[in-house]
Amino acid sequence: MPCGPPDRDDERAIVTLRTLFRALVLAAGVAAVSASVGEARSAPNVVLPLGPTPAFREALRVSVYGNVLAARLAATVRDTSAASVYWRAALRQDPRNNEILERAFVTTLADGNVEEAMPLADRLIQVDRQHRLARLALAVRSIKTRQFQTARSHLSAAPRANADLTSALLTGWTFLGSGDAPAGVAAVDRLTGADWFQLFKQFHAGLIFDAAGRRADAGRRLEEAYKQDPTILRIVDAYGRWASRARNLDEARQVYSAFDKVVPNHPMIEDAQRRLREAHTLPPLVRNAQSGSAEVLYGLGSALSRQGGEDLALIYLQLARWLDPEHELAILSLADLYEFLKLPQRAIGVYDDMPQSSPLYRNAQIQRALNLDLLDKTDDARKVLQDLIAKKPNDLEALQALGNILRSRKIFAEAAEVYTKAIALIPNPDRQHWVYFYFRGISYERSQQWAKAEVDLKRAMELVPEGNARGRAQVLNYLGYSWVDQGINLDEGLRLVRRAVELTPEDGYIVDSLGWAYYRMGRFDDAVTELERAIELKPEDPVVNDHLGDAYWRVGRQVEAYFQWNHARDLKPEPDDLPRILNKIANGLRDDASPAGRTTGQAAQTQTAPN
């Protein structure tokens, strides 16, 4: 789980799209998008009635085209809340339009309004009896209300149900709900398709048998799944829980210990290990058909979210949460998907639902704080993290998150103090801890404490693994450029920056650092060559454009220099940089003028911990 603040550039892009969205709709005279979604939901027959005159507002109220356009534009920024409202308003205006019906259903379901989506699913199957997604939603509704035979009817009505992983696994769980676990496992075993289906089949067959109390049968299936892949959290947890009851506590401890060596300090694994140390056996991972079906939807939704299927993943995860509102990993996966989609407010709402009793509660709160900071609610974010640290002073993740927020907000001295507290908790730093020294080194350097910064950056360079090319490049770049910028260790500094570029040749910021290092050394032709390459990689970055302008000026290409400076000005540079850029546009670059600002901290202020 990432611990650094998300990238604000992407969030600004979303805001820009929303602004364009509003402008287009207003210009077309079909909707006024600046009203809140809450206002839209409160009006049964009108969407966003903010036209300039009563007559215009009335025209909007009866315009299906306005709602359709607004819905389509909302979808471009993944605003499922707005899209759902608009599509449903359009459907009220054109109730026989089957395309609008389908879109209203899909967006309402993706937005998590499952109860409101179900009547739309009922209408859809009257139009298309084999509509796969509508049948899935209605099957989930039937599972929730314990109408298991009805659920099977919906699942079997979908085309090629026996080859559909979702339908087959859910069918298996409906049989458990009907009291026939062997029939459920048989339904799972009949699944045909890709070879990787076998892992899902073994896992869910084992869960079904375990929930039914058939320990021997459960053990055979869960052990087979564990042998196939002992690195999947849910398989490890299910098998370890079974072993604690069916074999002995020591064997269960070994299962969790082996996973901990691969993925250290996972909260759910640590919680299981704690309970085993207290000589407690662990209950089955899944107890009934509803939670088993939620496990199916969570597992597939989580997999889809990592493979480019974000839209369907949203639906699966929303259905999983509807079946089991306290499914911890479904909550975490849905919030993480919202983060990926650059929707921090939605992510915060989901993190708020994490039960305080969950071992993942602290992780959810840390991520919630990072999203609050992304929304410029930095004080709220700091309070969340400070409260966590007060309750658990040795929480490295919370300390790192707080340090990252402070660093991204350029509160460097305080950030360094937070990283110092984190490092003090690490008696023997190893490869996984290099990032603490790297981030503290940045904070020291930016707060004018170079002697301390140099020590930390060298320590980070010692610890960062050889196989972590991106991490090594960042440390090499920061240390090497810092030397060049200060006029010390020039040859070694240039060597480090060159090596950083070799490791990550497509990183525009690091290529920019190399070009600017040449500039600082007076090698202006070399600077132009590298900075032109950096512009190709980061054409919309004001700092890179500013640097190239300076380099062009030094080699006598003044017209091109003015072009780059003007472009840097238009790209909204940092407030501290703008006056200097404007002065160069007005007066050129004098021989004694100070060069453009530094680059080593450009990407480092908001980056997350590199992989």
QUIVENDA-V750532 format. One line per field, one symbol per residue. phi: phi as a letter, one per 30 degrees, with the letter a starting at -180 (. if undefined). psi: psi as a letter, one per 40 degrees, with the letter a starting at -180 (. if undefined). burial: I if it has 16 or more other C-alpha atoms within 10 Angstrom, else O. A space follows every 10 residues. Layout:
BEGIN
phi: ???
psi: ???
burial: ???
END
This chain:
BEGIN
phi: .dccdddddd dddddddddd edddddddib abdddddddd ddcdbbchdb ddbedddddd dccddddddd ddddddchdd ddeddddddd dddbdcdddd eddddddddd djddeddded dedddddbdc dddddddddd edddcicddd eddddddddh ddcceddddd dedddeddib dedddddddd dckdddeedd dddddddddd ddicdddddd ddddddddad cceddddddd ddddccbadd dddddddddd ddbdideddd ddddddddic dcdedbcadd dddddedded dddddcbicd dddedddddd dddbecdedd dddddddddd dibddddeed eddddddddc dddddddedd dddddicddd dddedddddd dbdcdddddd ddedddddci cddddddddd dddddcdbeb edcedddddd deddddcibd eddddddddd dddddedcdd dddddedddd dedddcibhd dddddddddd dddbdcdddd dedddddeed cicddddeed dddddddbdc cddddddded deedcicded ddeddddded dhdeeddded ddddddbicd dcddddddcd cedddcdddd d
psi: hieiiihddd dddddddddd dddddddefe iheeiidddd dehdeihggf ididdddddd dehddddddd ddddddefgd dddddddddd dddgeehddd dddddddddd eegddddddd ddddeddgde hddddddddd ddddefgddd dddddeeiif deehdddddd dddddddeeg ddddddddde hiaidedddd dddddddddd deegdddddd ddddddddge ehdddddddd ddddddcidd dddddddddd ddgifhdddd dddddddefh ihiidhdidd dddddddddd dddddefefd dddddddddd dddgdfhddd dddddddddd efgddddddd ddehhdeiee dddddddddd ddddeffddd dddddddddd dgefgddddd ddddddddef gddddddddd ddddegdgha deeddddddd dddddeffgd dddddddddd dddhidegdd dddddddddd dddddefifd dddddddddd dddgeehddd dddddddddd eegddddddd dddddddgde hddddddddd ddddeegddd ddddddddde egiidddddd ddddddeahi deihiiiidd eddedeiihi .
burial: OOIIIIOOOO IOOIOOIIOO IIIIIIOOII IIIOOOIOOI IOOOOIIIII IOOOOOIOII IIIIOIIIII IIIIIOIIII IIIIIIIIII IIIOOOOOOI IIIIIIIIII IIIIOOIIOI IIIIIOOOII IIIIIIIIII IIIIOIIIII IIOIIIIIOO IIOIIIIIII IIIIIIIOOI IIIIIOIIIO IOOOOOOIII IIIIIIIIII IIOOIOIIII IIIIIIOOOI OOIIIIIIII IIIIIIOOIO OIIOIIIOII OOOOOOOIII OIIOOIOOOO IIOIIIOIII IIIIIIIIII IIOIIOOOOI IIIIIIIIII IIIIIIIIII IIIIIIIIIO IIIIIIIIOI IOIIIOOIII IIIIIIIIII IIIIOOOIOO IIOIIIOIIO OOOIIIIIII IIIIIIIIOI IIIIIIOIII IIIOOOOOOO OOIIIIIIII IIIIIIIOOI OOIIOIIIII IOIIOOOOII IIIIIIIIII IIIIIOOOOI OOIIIIIIII IOIIIOIIII IIIIIIIIII OOIIIIIIOI IIIIIOIIIO IIIIIIIIII IIIIOOOIOI IIIIIIIIIO OOIOOOIOOI IOOIIOOIIO OOOOIIOOII IOOIIIIIIO O
END
